[in-house]
Amino acid sequence: MYAQVMKQSPLDTAIAALREEPGFSGTAETPSGRHIVLWESESTARRPNLQFGGRLLNIYRASGRPA
């Protein structure tokens, strides 16, 4: 299991899109309030945003954040 820190609190739409990504295992919140995404493999956790599927990539683009 590998974790990736989210810079912002995830929206419900982002979590729904993450569920469609290969290797996604879940999300969690740390005691300090940071959100993390759990992945099955290190390579999946480290992949660039541009390699995510269409639905999640569209959420990134709509938010104005660079992919």
Secondary structure, DSSP 8 states (H G I E B T S, - for coil): -EEEEESS---HHHHHHHHTSTTEEEEEE-TTS-EEEEESSHHHHH--GGGS-HHHHHHHHHTT---
